[in-house]
Amino acid sequence: MTQVMKGVRVLEVAQFTFVPAAGAVLADWGADVIKIEHPVRGDTQRGFVNMGGVKVDPLRNMLVEHPNRGKRSVGIDISTEEGRQLIYEIAATADVFLTNYLPSVRQKLGFDVEQIRAANPNIIYARGSAYGDKGPERTAGGFDNTAFWTRGGLAYTMTPEELGCRRHQD
């Protein structure tokens, strides 16, 4: 694979799949991606034991492996002052910062754009969100089913007519 991102360091403070998948692609392209996880439980997605009723093998969990391939992982408790200082130290050496935490959490835990840029004014700060960074729902969280599939109309089109939940145009 092309190593177009070789020499680029990425600091990722994100969980689940959306945004970590972006970090995985950057790692595929040669970037040095450092993923920050909780020191005890790791990424919250590590705790998922089934997906759509199918048991997940905790020793080979595709929900974790796919969006985190090619990364280094560091356990840091970002809710502590010591943890925040470590984040700032790593950010000072990074080119890119990735996150998908909600704005209120980023502010509370001290890794919103202002705090990260105080550690490294030249860092590229990228945040992913369910509904975008502007507008009335910018602070709302969301996952694929709620933020994309359902609100985009797919749930409506996939609902069987016999359930009586769909309106018909006559």
C-alpha positions as CSV (number, residue, x, y, z in Angstrom):
1,M,0.0,0.0,0.0
2,T,1.1,3.6,-0.7
3,Q,2.8,5.2,2.3
4,V,1.7,8.8,1.6
5,M,1.3,9.6,5.3
6,K,4.7,8.2,6.4
7,G,6.3,10.6,8.9
8,V,2.9,12.0,10.0
9,R,2.0,11.4,13.7
10,V,-1.7,11.2,14.6
11,L,-3.1,11.4,18.1
12,E,-6.5,9.7,18.3
13,V,-8.8,10.2,21.3
14,A,-11.9,8.4,20.0
15,Q,-14.1,5.4,20.5
16,F,-16.3,2.9,18.6
17,T,-15.9,2.9,14.8
18,F,-16.6,6.4,13.4
19,V,-13.4,8.4,13.5
20,P,-11.2,5.4,14.6
21,A,-11.9,4.0,11.1
22,A,-10.4,7.2,9.8
23,G,-7.3,6.7,12.0
24,A,-7.1,3.1,10.6
25,V,-7.0,4.4,7.0
26,L,-4.3,6.9,8.0
27,A,-2.3,4.0,9.5
28,D,-2.8,2.0,6.3
29,W,-1.3,5.0,4.5
30,G,1.8,5.0,6.7
31,A,0.9,7.4,9.5
32,D,2.0,6.7,13.1
33,V,-1.4,6.6,14.8
34,I,-1.4,6.6,18.6
35,K,-4.8,5.7,20.0
36,I,-5.6,6.7,23.6
37,E,-7.8,4.2,25.5
38,H,-9.0,3.9,29.0
39,P,-6.3,2.1,31.0
40,V,-8.6,-0.6,32.4
41,R,-11.5,-1.1,30.0
42,G,-10.0,0.2,26.8
43,D,-12.2,1.5,24.0
44,T,-15.9,1.1,25.1
45,Q,-16.5,-1.0,22.0
46,R,-14.2,-3.7,23.4
47,G,-17.0,-4.6,25.8
48,F,-19.5,-5.5,23.1
49,V,-20.3,-9.2,23.4
50,N,-22.7,-9.5,20.5
51,M,-23.6,-7.8,17.3
52,G,-27.2,-8.1,16.1
53,G,-27.6,-11.2,18.2
54,V,-24.4,-12.8,17.0
55,K,-21.8,-13.6,19.7
56,V,-18.5,-11.7,19.3
57,D,-15.3,-13.5,20.1
58,P,-13.6,-11.3,22.7
59,L,-10.2,-12.6,21.7
60,R,-10.7,-11.7,18.1
61,N,-13.3,-8.9,18.0
62,M,-13.7,-7.6,14.5
63,L,-15.6,-4.6,16.0
64,V,-12.3,-3.5,17.6
65,E,-9.8,-4.9,15.1
66,H,-11.1,-3.4,12.0
67,P,-11.2,0.3,13.0
68,N,-8.0,0.0,15.1
69,R,-5.7,-1.9,12.8
70,G,-2.1,-0.5,12.4
71,K,-2.2,1.7,15.5
72,R,-0.3,1.9,18.7
73,S,-2.6,2.0,21.8
74,V,-1.8,3.7,25.1
75,G,-3.9,3.5,28.2
76,I,-4.4,6.9,29.7
77,D,-7.1,8.0,32.1
78,I,-8.1,11.3,30.4
79,S,-10.4,12.2,33.3
80,T,-7.4,13.0,35.5
81,E,-5.0,16.0,35.5
82,E,-2.1,13.6,34.9
83,G,-3.9,12.0,32.0
84,R,-4.6,15.4,30.4
85,Q,-0.9,16.4,30.8
86,L,0.1,13.2,29.0
87,I,-2.4,14.0,26.2
88,Y,-0.9,17.5,25.8
89,E,2.7,16.1,25.7
90,I,1.7,13.7,23.0
91,A,-0.2,16.4,21.1
92,A,2.9,18.6,21.2
93,T,4.6,15.9,19.0
94,A,1.7,15.1,16.7
95,D,0.6,16.5,13.4
96,V,-3.1,15.5,13.6
97,F,-5.6,15.1,16.4
98,L,-8.7,13.0,15.9
99,T,-11.7,12.8,18.2
100,N,-15.4,11.9,18.1
101,Y,-16.2,12.9,21.7
102,L,-19.1,15.3,22.2
103,P,-18.3,19.0,22.7
104,S,-19.3,19.0,26.3
105,V,-17.0,16.0,27.1
106,R,-14.1,17.6,25.2
107,Q,-14.5,20.8,27.2
108,K,-15.0,19.0,30.5
109,L,-12.0,16.7,30.0
110,G,-9.8,19.5,28.5
111,F,-9.1,18.2,24.9
112,D,-11.2,20.5,22.8
113,V,-9.5,22.5,20.0
114,E,-8.4,25.4,22.2
115,Q,-6.6,23.1,24.7
116,I,-4.9,20.9,22.1
117,R,-3.8,23.9,20.1
118,A,-2.4,25.5,23.2
119,A,-0.1,22.4,23.3
120,N,0.6,22.5,19.6
121,P,-0.6,25.5,17.6
122,N,0.1,23.8,14.2
123,I,-1.8,20.6,14.8
124,I,-4.7,19.7,12.5
125,Y,-7.7,19.2,14.8
126,A,-10.3,16.9,13.3
127,R,-13.6,16.0,15.0
128,G,-16.3,13.7,13.8
129,S,-19.8,14.0,14.9
130,A,-23.2,12.5,14.2
131,Y,-24.9,15.7,13.0
132,G,-22.0,18.0,12.2
133,D,-20.3,20.9,14.1
134,K,-23.0,23.5,13.4
135,G,-26.7,23.7,13.8
136,P,-29.2,22.8,16.6
137,E,-28.1,19.2,16.9
138,R,-24.3,19.7,17.0
139,T,-24.2,18.6,20.7
140,A,-26.3,15.5,20.1
141,G,-24.6,12.1,20.0
142,G,-25.6,9.4,17.5
143,F,-24.6,6.1,16.0
144,D,-25.0,4.6,12.5
145,N,-28.6,3.4,13.1
146,T,-29.9,6.7,14.5
147,A,-27.7,9.3,12.8
148,F,-27.6,7.8,9.3
149,W,-29.8,4.8,8.5
150,T,-32.9,5.8,10.4
151,R,-32.9,9.5,9.8
152,G,-32.0,9.0,6.2
153,G,-35.1,7.0,5.5
154,L,-33.7,3.5,5.3
155,A,-35.7,2.3,8.4
156,Y,-38.9,3.5,6.8
157,T,-38.2,1.7,3.5
158,M,-37.1,-1.5,5.3
159,T,-40.2,-1.6,7.6
160,P,-42.5,-4.4,6.4
161,E,-45.9,-3.1,5.3
162,E,-47.7,-5.7,7.4
163,L,-46.6,-3.9,10.6
164,G,-48.9,-1.0,9.7
165,C,-46.2,1.6,10.4
166,R,-45.9,2.9,6.9
167,R,-48.2,5.4,5.2
168,H,-49.2,4.5,1.7
169,Q,-49.6,6.9,-1.2
170,D,-52.8,6.0,-3.1
